[in-house]
Amino acid sequence: MPIADYASRIGSAIHETPHVVSHSLAYEDRPPVAGIVRGSAAFADGSVLHFKEFLQLSPTITRLKYAYQYVTADGRLIFRYDNARDPAARRLPSYPHHKHMYNDLHTSSGPTLTEALHEAAALVKRIGK
């Protein structure tokens, strides 16, 4: 699958996510069989999910590296999922996949970007409440 098609799928997932008010999305082809997708989705309460994926595109799509970081309007971390080789995460059974929350690390199944978008949307503070 070409990286442009994969990026289009991500764009559709962002458009279908509740409370998203704006987004950015960029991609780079890394021949012969890789690509990078990055961007952000801004929510109605000012919070933002930043994302980056490094992908192997052939023979099937394989997510080699990823990071999904959700922050408040003033930039404070709410959560970050990634598969960086963080030494502090080595104790987790899901290593290298892990979730940062505040000052702690948690086991992670390595969610998809769509799953991270939905988790962020569920946390959005409702306007006027």
Secondary structure, 3 states (H helix, E strand, C coil): CCHHHHHHHHHHHHHHCCCEEEEEEEEEEECCCEEEEEEEEEECCCCEEEEEEEEECCCCCEEEEEEEEEECCCCCEEEEEECCCCHHHCCCCCCCCEEEECCEEEECCCCCHHHHHHHHHHHCCCCCC
